[in-house]
Amino acid sequence: KGEPSIVPAIVSSPSEPNWLRGLGGPLRGFVEYVTATAPSPQPLLALGAGLTAFGAIAGRRYAGPTDLRTNLYCIGIADSGGGKDYPLKSAASLIVEAGMHHVLGGAKIASGPALITSLKKQPNILYTIDEIGFLLSAAANRLRSPKYILEIMDNMTEFYSMSDSKYLGTDYADQEERPREVIEQPCLCMFGVTTPNVFWSSLSSGNVGDGSLARMIILESENNYPDPQEPVRTDIPVSLVLAAQAIGEGAEGHNAFPLGEHSSQRPKPFNVPYASDDARDLARKIRLTQTDLLRAHEGTAQTSIIARLAENSQKLALIK
């Protein structure tokens, strides 16, 4: 009694998106804060920013019932002048206000090796990247881009599937001078924004087949030019900051890092159970639906995207 709640108050609105009505807790609070204070509100992009921010904060601390983790790649798409930069900045601001500067990666990624170095130093990390379409375009162009740029996409693809295991790095001939980088259960999160033309032109059919596109949750604005709002300088609510800090501390009574948080130490994340038997049944139905879709599209490029349906659904549910 008398202590501030860590969950922001939920204010329903008849005009709010249907998906927001089913959302609660600090994730909804973040979306509402960003949408209410943005010069050009973009709720879907705010959702992507919130998912990746909380996913990075929770990184290596929690695991779902099937041992999935909170690492996500979200791409927010809106046309130029549509307000896509505000959710990007808000995700970084939340982490800074919570005192977790170390969780933020740089504004750009120079190379594949640079990405590995960052994760070696900080194994749960969030990159917030403006105009990410240009980075993806260069990293996906195997005919023209240099190897160190191509390795950005290669490493992103690999890290996505290594969040529950050990990244073993690369063995070099001069191992005394260049020891391989080993990272226990890396949690790489990324939220980038770009325009539709740049994003869709940056990818090719090869990105569907190799699975790189399937690892991205793409959130395209439902309204590129929403009604403008009067800009208001408003600090991030204390309730959201406290929620972020509580998530970063890990599950109460559970020590995820008995030997420390260094990237070489194997964490023991808290296992988050299904919320109910109905939730367990729903997860099973999604996997069965995924299998039916895979069989129906066998031999096509679509299977790489379909194969991530259940996984991405459970990652979203875990973060929520």
N, C-alpha and C positions, 0 to 999 in steps of 0.2 A: 504494500500500500504506500502511495506517495512517490513511488519510483516511476520514471517515464517509461512508457511502453516502447518496445523495440520494433513494433509493427505499426506502420503509419495507418491512420484512419482511412477507411475505404468510403469514398464518396461516389455513389452511383449517379450516372447521368443517362438520360434517355437516348442521347446521341452517341454514347460510347460504343466502340466496336464490340461485336458479339464475343470475340475471343477474350476481351478484357473482362467481361462479366464473369467469366469462370476463373479469373486469376485472383489470388489473394496474397497477403503477407507483404514482405518488403519488396518483392519483385513488382507487384502491382503498384506499391507506393512509389517506386522509382519511375515507372512508366507514367504515372499520373503527375509526378513532379516535373519530369522533363517535358511532358506534353503541355502542362499548364504554364510553364515559364518560357517556352520556346517562341521566338519571333514567328516561326512558321512550324506549327506542330506536326510531327510525323510519328504517330503512335507505334507503327510497326518497326521503325528504325530505333525508337526508344526501347522497344522490347528486345531487339538484338543487342543493343548496348548493355541493357541490364542483365541479360542472360550470360553474356561473356564476362562482364565485370564480376558478378557473383560466382560464376564458374571458376574464374581465376582465384578469387579469394578462398573458395572452398577447396581448391586443388590439393590433391594428395591427402586430404583429411577425411573424405567421405567416399563410399563406394555403394553402388546400387545392389539390389538382390542378385544380379547376374555379374557382379564385379565391374560394371561399367563405371566410368568416372565423369567428372564435370567439365572435361575439355571440349570446347566448341569452336568452330569457325563460322561466324555469321557475316554475311555481306548485305549491307543496306544500300538499296538502289533508289535514287531519286534524281530528277533532272536538275540541271544547274539552276541555282537560286531557289531550290525547293526546301532548304533548311536541313540538309543532311549532316552538316557539321556540328550542330548543337548536341544531338545525342552522343556523338563521338567524344566531344569535350566533356560532357556530363559523366560519362563512364570513368574517364580519367580523374575528374574532380572528386567523385565519390571515393575512389581508392586513396587519393591524396588526403582528403578530409579525414578518412579513417586511420591515417598514419601508416599506410602501407605503400609508401613510395617505391619500395624495392620490388613490388609486384608488377610495376609498369615497365614495359619494354620501350624501346626507342620509337620515334615517329616514323622511321624507315628501317628497312632491313637491307644491308648492303650485299650480303652473300649468304649462301648456305652454311659455310663454316661459322659466320657471325651468329647465325641463329643457334647453332649448337653451343657456342661459347656462352651466349646469354642464358640458355637453359642449364648449362653446367653451373653457372653462377647463381641463378634463381630458377629452380625447377618448376615452380608454378608461376606463370607469367602471362600478362595480357598485353597484346599489341593493339593499339588503336591507330589505324592507318587511313589517312585521307587520300582520296583518289587511288584506291587500291587497284583499280582496274589496270592502270599502267604497269604496276608491279606484276600483276598476274599475266599481263600480256607478254612482258619480257621473260618471265619465269617459265612460260608455257611454250615459247618459240624455240623449238629444238633445232631449227635450221640456222638461226642467226645469233642467238644469245650465247654469251660465253658460259663455260661450264659452271663457274661460281654463282651465276645468276640462276641457271637451270636447277642447281642444287637447292634453291629456296623451296621450290614446289616439291621436289623429291623429298626433302626433309620434312616439310609440312605433312605430306602424305604418310610418311613413315611414323612420325611422332603421334599422329592421330590414333594409330593402332597400338602404340606402345605405352599408353597411360597406365596400364595395369601390370606392366612387366618392366624389364630392364633394357634400356637402349645401350647397345654394346659398342657403338662407334665404328671407326674404320682403322684397320691395321696398316701402318705405314712401314716402309723399309727401314727407316731410321727411327725405330721406336723409342730409343733413348732420348732423342731430340723431340720427337713428336709422338708422345704416348696417346693411345686412343682415348676418346672421351666416353666415359661410362656414366649414365644417368638413370637413377632408380625412379621408375614410375613418373616420367615427365608429364606435366600438365600444361600444354601450350594452348592458350585461348587467343582468338583474334577477332576483332571487329573492325571491318573496313567499310568505307562508303565510296560510292562511285556513281557515275551516270549510266543510264541504260545502254547508250550507244557504245561507250568505252568498255563496259563489262562484257556485253554479249559478243562484241567483236574481238575481245581479247582471248576468247576460248575457241577451241576447235573440237571436232568429233573425237580426237585423241584424248582430250581431257575427260570425256565421258567414259571411254574405254579403260583408261588407266586408273579410274577411281578418284581422281583429284577433285572433280566437280561434285561427286557424290558426298564428299566430306564437308561440303559447304552448305549451310542453311541460308538460302537466299530469300531476303525479305524485300520485295519490291513495293514501293509506296503505292497506296491506293489512290492518292491524290497528290500529284507532283507540286501543285501550287494551292495549298490550303489558304483559307482566309487568314490574313496576317493578324498577329496579336501585338499589343503594346509591349515592347521589351521591358521587363522588370528585373532588377538586380535582386535576386533572392538566393540566399545561402541554402545549401542542401539541408533538409530537415535533420535535426539531431536524431530523430527516431531511425532514419535511414543509416546514419553514421554508426549508431549503436548496433543496428542489425548487422552491418558489415563487419564490425569488430567482433560481435558474438560468433558469427559464422567462421571468421578467421581463427578464432580460438579453438575451434573444433567441438566435437560433441562432449557434453558435460559428463565428467567421470571417465572419459576415454583419452588415453595418451597415444596419439597417432605417430609420435616421434620419440620413442623411448631412448634412441641414441642420437637424437638431434635431427635438424631439418636439412642438413647438407645433402647435395644431390647424390652423393655416394652411399647415403644411409637409406636402407629400405624402410619406408613408412608402413604402418599398420592402420589403414583407414578404418573408420567406424562404418559398419555395414548398416545401411539404411534399409529397413524392411519394406515390403509392400504395405500400403496404407490400410488395405483390407483384402479380404478374399475376392471381392469384386475387382479390385485393382489387379490382383494376380491373374484372374481369369481374363481380364482385358488384355494384359500383356501377352498372354498365351494366344489369344485370338489375333492380335497384331502379327505375331510370328507365323501363325497359320496362314493369314492373309498374304504375308510376304512370300511364303513358300508357294502358294497358289499363283501369285503374280510372276515369280521367277520361272515356274514351269510354263506359264503361258507365254513368256517372252524369252524362252531359252534360245541361246544363240544370237541374241541381239545385244546392242550396246546398252540397252536400257537396264540390263540386269545389275550393272554396277551401282546404279542409283537405287533400284528396288532393294538391293541387298542391305542398304543402310536404313531402311524404313523403321524397323523395330529398334535398332540401336539408337538412332537419333531421337525417336519418341521417348525412350527410357532416359536418355541423357537430359532431355528437356524436363521430364517429370522429376528426375532426381534434383535438378537445380531448383525447380519450383518448390 
